[in-house]
Structures are given as C-alpha cells and as structure tokens.
Amino acid sequence: MSVNFKEEIEKRKDDMLEDLFTLLRINSERDDSKATKEAPFGPGPVKALDAILDIAKRDGYATKNVDNYAGHFEYGDGDEVLGIFAHMDVVPAGSGWDSNPYEPEIRDGKIYARGSSDDKGPTMACYYGLKVIKELGLPVSKKVRFVIGTDEESGWGDMDYYFEHVGVPKPDFGFSPDAEFPIINGEKGNVTEYLHFDGINAGTFRLHSFNGGLRENMVPESATAVVTSILPLEDIQEAFETFKNDFKVGGEIKDLGEDKFEITVVGKSAHGASPHTGVNGATYLAHFLSGYDFQGGPGGFINIAGKTLFQDHDGKKLGVAYTDEKMGALSMNAGVFKFDENSDDNTIALNFRFPKGTDENKIKDVLVKLDGVYKVTLTEHIMPPHYVPMDDPLVKTLLDVYEKHTGQEGYEQIIGGGTFGRLLERGVAYGAMFPGYTDTMHQANEFVPVDFLVDAAAIYADAIYQLIK
C-alpha cells in the first residue's frame, strides 16, 4: 500500500499544533519541594503526563499510567514490540525569555516555548506519525508501545520505576524522538561527580556564599557570591568593570555594607552536552574572584571553579581529557555550584559525557587529588557508553526512510547527550531536528520551526510503518 505520509500529516497539522500547545502550556519542571507519593517529581510532570495520556484516550488507544512516574499507550498486535520513548518533563525555564515560556507563541514560523524542541514538539510529531497509521488502518504485524517519561532531564527515576512496575517485558527494539536526524546510534557515557569542600575561611577575603546553576545538565547562566573584602568597594567595582568588558559578560555588584558585597555574573545557558556553546556564569564569577586572597575550603572552591574549570570543556586542565576514535572526546559541564560558609559540605557538580576507554572511576581517581577537595562522590544513576551498529536492521530502516523523505544521505552520529534511546540494547534516537538546525534546547527562547515538526511527523509515520508492517 502506497501512502503519501506528508499529505496525511498536512491534513492533521492544525490538530497536531493544538495538541502540542496543550502540552506546552503546562509547566512540567521537576519540583522536589512539591513532590508527593502521587506526584513523585512534583505536580507539573504529572499534569503533563495526564494530558498526553488523555489525548491518547481520546484517540482510542489503550493507556496505562504507572503510579504517575511514567505511562504508555499501545497500538497493534504481535510478538515483537517496537518501543517509542519520549518525555514530558522540561528543564527550568530560567530567565532571558522574550515571551512567556509557558504560553507558546508562533513567530516567523517558529514555536517558542519551553519544551518546544525538547521534547514535547518531537513527541507530538511522533504521536501524529502513529496516529496516521492508526486512522488509515494500515496492516501491521507488531505492537507499538509509546512510553512517556517524566524525569528524563534529571535522574531517570521515572524509567527505573516504570520498568520495575509496568508488568511487561522491555520492547525488543525502538527509538526516542528526542535528538536529531538522520539518527543518533551512539551516545557517550554520562555521570555527575561532586567535588566537596569545607566552609572554613582562612584568607584575607571571606566567601560567605556562592550559588550558580539550575541543573547539572545545563550550563549555568548566572551565579552570585557574597564576599567580605579588605579592599574598598570602588577598587573591586573598577576591576569588575574591566573584567566584564574583557570577557563580554554581564553582571553587577551590590554594596551590602560593612565591607560586604554581593556580586553577580551573567553568561549564557546551554545544554550540558555542549558546554562550549554557553558562557558559564559560575566559572566566570569564580575566575574574577580567584584574583583575590581566599584560603581554606573557600579558596579551593574558588580556585578550582575559577582556574581549573574556567573555559575547560574537555577536561584538559582538570586532567581527565580522553578521546576515542569512534565515539570522540570526553566533555565536561560544571553545572551546579553551592557554597555556604556555615556548611561543612559545599559542592561543585561536574557532569561528564565520556566515550569508551574511560569511565567514572578513572575520572574520580583524578578528581580526588585536586587541592582543597576533601572527597568526591558520584550520582547513583550512571550511564555507560551506548552504541548500535550501522548494520542493525533498525538503523538501516530508519536511515532508509530519512533518505527517502529528504533526498539526503544518512549517516551515523555519536553524541554526548543522553536520550531514552539507550534504554534498549537495540535503541537509538531519531529526530526530530534536522541537520543544520539552531539548537536552543535548555536555553532561553527555545523554539522549533513548525515545518520541522510537519516534516518530522511524516518521517515518523513512514518509519514506524516500515518497522511494524
């Protein structure tokens, strides 16, 4: 049976955008301060999960909500199961938006909203791809299980719980619509390692507090420190103005009285898998402060943040750089900085994306030797490197469909980002962004072009059909 999937998506374009806007209007940031048994990651992710499952119920799918951690809906029958893994949670909106991040707007053909490209827009494009197959009644021989998560941007606690409690085996193969075309068939390992410092000041300058970063997988847009200075505030301000001009960053100093001041540096946020595309406000602030006499735990905190980590995206200054011929180089994002002089446990969170050939323990062995660090701990959720060969039928089919729809040659890609594609041994990421796109994931003014979603939905429809017919 020959189907013009692009035409079928165009017929449903307005409905697709209406459903997408319903999801984008939900602030589905993780909020542990409001977490309950009924809302394990806060109320927002649950609300978004309910919304997409309600859309699936409306369209006649059998749905399942696994205790508000994750859910799925299914289509078709067969012994083999194709898994599609998407997520409704988003990273914090942050500041710097030109419009309300949770009131989607279309400007110049682009949808602006938090989650538009990561991952609600691609999810809805993929949803409508399956919807076309269902509504046309195309013959299928396999089952599709479309899984929706709520904690992809944090610790993947949603998927841990889902697989433990859903009561069905993992799908046999699958993909996640949460990256880019033509395919992502390899993903680097992912671990966050925490440097710990005491709060005992010993220098002529005193660090009272230092805070920067919202999530470990985001480049900190800004950071703020409270400091007591032995120098006149005018001297500090003059040096700060020169610093801002030299490094092209924003910021301000506030006089708090009694030789104490609050200093803020504003850089640019970016995805933690591409730290070189951002300006890490926390390391820039620490770089400025590293010119003054901080000692003890605060001295170690400032020196490591402001010298060792400053503009070090591949871990060379840190001493953990590593490159694999197939998977590429290690990358490092200094994501969250927390210091309080009244605490004996202050931390810098370093998120590493690492290739085959190195691992979390080799990295830790280097970090524990840093001056001023009294211990290093690791996040519980560690992802090893993941790769699906080019000759796997899943990869070949997805690339064939991409080539048919775009006229462009498909090729493999290995990324530092982590997607739900790696949940399956035969799992990849597939779309929805096209080559040459402007990556605004995890940034202010996140957007996705409407045309991208329409084109992606047609590719998803064809790809799903080829995999399950």
N, C-alpha and C positions, 0 to 999 in steps of 0.2 A: 504494500500500500504506500503510495506516494503522498506525502503531506507537506504543504508549504508552512512550516512552523512559524516563520516570520509573520506571515499574513495572519495566522491564528493568534499570535501574541498581540499584533496591532489591534485586532478586534476587541481584545480584552485590556488594552492599555489603560484606559480610564479607570477600570475596576482595580487593576493592579496598583495604580498610584493611590487610589482611595484607601485600599487596604494598607498600603505602606504608610500613608500618613497617619492612619490609626495607630500603628506601632510607634512611629517616630514621635508622636505627641506624649508618649509615656516616658518619664524619666526613670530609666531602668539601671541607674548606677547602683552598684553594691553599697549597702549602708549597714555596717555591722552594728551601729548604735541602735538600730531599729530591728535587728534580727530577732526572730522568734522561732518556735518549732514549726509554725505554719508558714513563716517567711524566713527560710534559713540564711538568705543573703540580703534581707531587707525587703520592704514591700514592693519596690519598683520592679525588680526582676520577676517576681511572681505575677504582678499585674500584666507585664508584657507576655509572659508565658501563657497566662489565661487568654489573653487577647488573640494570640495566633492559634491556639487550640480551638477557640470559639469560631474563628474563621474557617478552620478545617472542618469543624462540626457542621457549620452552615453549608459547606460544600459536599457533605455526605461521607466524610471519612470517619473511620473508627479511630477514636483518640484515647490516649492514656496519659494521665498526669501522675508522675511518681513522686508523691509527697512534696510537690512544689519545688523539687530540686531540678527536675527536667521532665520532659514529656515527649510523646511521639504520636504520629498518626501513620496508618498503613494503607497500602493500595496493592491490589493484585494478589495472586496466589502462586505458590511454587516452593520447591525445596530450598532453592537458593534465595538469599536475601541481599538486596542492594541497600546499603545504609547511606543516608544523606545526613550530615551533621552540621547544624547551624547553631547560632546563639542569639539570645535576645538581650543579654546584659551589654552595657557600654562602659567605657572609661569615663571618669568625671569630665564634665563639660569644660571646667576651668574658665579662664577669662579671655578677653580679646575678641569676642564674637561681634559681628556686625548686625546680628539678629538674634532673636531668642532661640537657643539651641534646641528647645523642645517645642517650638512652633514652626514646623517645616515651611520653607518658602522656596518657590521656584524662581530663580533669577538667571537670565541668559541661558536657559535650558538646563540649569543645574539645580538639584535639590539640596538645599543647605539645611542640615540638622545633625545633631549628634546621633551617630548610628546609621547615617545615610549610606556610607560605604563600608562600615564595619559594625554590625553585619546585617542590619535589618533590610537594607536595599537589596543586596545579593540574595538574602534569604527569600525575599518576596519574589525576586526574579525566578529563582529556582522553584519556588512553590507554584508559580504560574506555568512553568515548564511542565511540571507534573499534572497540573490542572487541565492543560490542553490534552494530554494523553488520556486522562480520565473522561473528559467530556466528549472526546471523539470516539471513545470506546475501542481504542486500538488494542489488538490482541497482544497479550503479554504472557510470559511463561515463568516469571519470577516475581517475588514480592519486593515492594519498596517500603522501607521503614524510615520515615523522615523524623529525625531526632532533633529536639530543640533544647539547648542548654541555657543555663542562667548564670554561669560563673566562669566563662571562658577567659575573661580578662583578668582573673585573679588566680586562684589556685586549682581550678578544675575540680573542685569538690563536688560540683553537680554531676560530672560524669562518673566519678568514683562511686557516688551513692546510686546513681542510675543503674550502672551495670550490676551492682551488688543486689539491687532490689527489684529490677524490672521483671525478672522471671522468665526471660527468653535469652537464648544464646546471642552472642555478638553477631552482627551481619557478616556475611562471607567476604565482602569487598565493598568499597564505597568511596565517597569523596565529600569534601567540605567546600561549600561556596563562600569562601572567606579569604581569598587571596587574589590571584590574577591568572589570566590566560597567558600562554597556551596551557600550562599545567605547572604545578609545584609537586614534584615527585620525590623531593628530598628536603628534609628540614634538620637544621643543626640541633644539637642538644641544648637544653635550657635549664639553668639553675640560678638561683639567687643565693649569694653568700653575704653574710652580715659581719662587718667589722665592728667590734665592741670596744668602747673607750670608757674610762672613768671620768668623773666630772671635777676632778681636783685641779683648780687653777694654781699655777706656780710662777707665772710670768708677770711682767710689769703691766701688761694689758690683761683684762679679765673678760672671759667669754661667759656671759650669763645664759644665753640660749642661741640656738641656730636651728632653723627649720626650713626645709625645702623639699619639694616633690610630693606628688599625689599618689602615684603608683610606681611599682618597681619597673614596669614595662613602658613607662613614659619618661621622656627627657624632662627634668624639672624646668618649668617655665620661669619660675622665680624662687627666691629664697630670702629670708630675713634673719638677721642676727642682732642681738642686744649685747653691747660691749661697754666696758668702762675703760676710758683712755687716759693715759698720762699726758697726752698732747692736747693743746687747745682744739676745740671743735673746728675752728676755722682752718687749721692745718689739715685736719682729716678731710674736711669738705673740699679743700683745694686739690688734694691728692685724688679724691674720688672723682671730681670733675674731669681731671686729666685721664684717669682710668676709663671712665665711660666713653670719652672721646676716642681713646686709643683702641678700645675693643668694640666700639659701636653697640653698647648695651644701654638699657635704661636703668633708672633707679633713683633713690632719694635717701637722704639722711634726716632723721628727726632727733631734735635735742630733747632728751628726757630729764635733763637737769642732773646736778651733782656728778658731772663728768661722764654721765652715761648717755649713750645714744643708740638709736635703732637704725640699722642700715639695710636697705633692700636693693637687690639687683634683679632686673627683669631681662630675661633672654627670650628663647623661643622653644616651645614644646615640640616634640616629635615622637614617633613610635620608637620604643626602646630597642627594636630590632635594627633600627637605622639611626643610631645616636649621632652620627656625623652630620645628619640633616638638621639637627637642632642646635640651640645655644643653651648649654646647661647653666641656668641661673645660679645654681648652688655652687658649682665648682668655680664659676667666675667670681662670686662673692668671696669664697674662701681664698681664691687667688689674690684678691685685693687685700684681705686681712692677713695673708701669710707674710706680708712685708712688715708686720709688727710683732712685738715680743709676747707670744703666747707660749706657755710651757705646760708641762704635765699632760693629763688627758686631753684638755682642750688644744694644747699645742700639737699633739699627734693628730687630732681630728682635723684641725685647720691645715696642717702641712700636707697630710695625705690628700685631703679634699682639694686643696688649692695648688699643689705642686704635682703630686704623683698622678692624680686623676684628671687634672686640668688638660683638656684637649687630647685626652688619651682614650681613643675609641676602640683601639685594637689590643689594649693591654701591654703595649711595649714597655712603657715606663713602669708599669706595675710588675712586669716580669713574667707575664703569663701568655704572651702572644704565641699563636700557633696557627699553622696553615696546612690544610690537607689538599692534595692535588685535585680530588674530586669535589669535596664539599666546601673548599675555600677557607677563609680566615675566621678565627675567633673574633667576636665583637663583645664590647663591654659597655653597659649603661649604668652610670651611677644614678640611681633612681630616687631614693628617699633618704633624707638626712634628718636625724633627730638628735638634738643635744639640749640638755638641761643641767646646769651646774649642780642642782640638788639631787641629780640621779647618778647612781654609780654604774649605770648601764646605758650608754649612748651609742647610737648605731649609724652606720652608713650601709645602705643596701646596694650591692653590686649585682646586676643581672647580666649573666654571661650566656651568649649563644655560641656553642663550641662544636667543632667538627669531629669526625672520627680521629683518633690518635691522641686525644687528650680527654680529661674527664674532670668531674667536680673535685675529686680528691687531689689530683695533681695541682689544680688551681689553689685549693685550700692550703696545700703544703707551702706554697709561696706566700700566701696572704698572712699566715700566722707569724711570719718573720718580719712584718712591717713594724717600724718603730712606733710605739705608742698604742699598738693594738694588744689587748690582753687576752682576747680569744676570738675565734671565728666560728660561726655557726652556719648551717645550711638549711634552706627551706625543705620541708618534708617532700614536696612534690618536685621530683627531678625527672626530666625527660631526656632519655638517651637520643643520640642521633638516629634519624629515620630515613630510609631510602627504599623506593620501589623501582625495580629496573625498567628500562625503556622497553624491553621485550615482553613485559607483562601485558596480557590482553586488555586489562583495564586501561593502562596507559596508552596503548596503541589505539584503542577505540576512541578515547577522549581526544587524542591528538588528531585522529582522522576527522572527527566531527568539527573540531575547531578549524582545520584546514578547509573543509568543505564550505563552511559558512563565511570564512574571512578571505579565502584565497591566499592566505599567508602560511608559510611553512611552520609547522610546530617544532618545538624544541623543549628539552628538559630544563628545569630550573631547580636550584637548591637555595633555600633562603634561611635567614636567621630567625624569622618569625616562626611561631608555633601555632599550628591550626589543629582543629579536631580531626583533620585527615589522618593524623598519626595515631589515632585511637585504634585503627585497624592495621593488621600486618600488611594487608593489601589495601591501603588507604592513601589518598592523595588530596591535595587542594586543587580546585578547578574554578577559575574566575572569582569574582565577576569583573574585575578590572582588566582593561586591555593594554597591550604594550604601549608605552609612551604616555600613560595616564599621569596626572598630577596626584601624588599620594598625599592626602590630607587626613588619613587615619590618625586618631589620637591628637589631632591638632584643633585649634580654633578654626571656625568656618569650614568644618568638614563638609564635603559635598560629593555628590555623584551625578554625572550627566544622565538625564532621562534616556537619551539614546543608548547609553551603555546598558542600562537595565533592560531595554527592549531587545537589543541585540543579544545580550547575555541570556535572557529568558528563552529566546528561540534556540540558542545553542544548548541550553539545559534540556529543553523539551526533546530535541533530537538525540542528545547524548543519553538521557535516561531511557528513551525508547530503544536505542541501539543496544543498551546493556540489559534490558529486560524483555525484549520481544521474543 
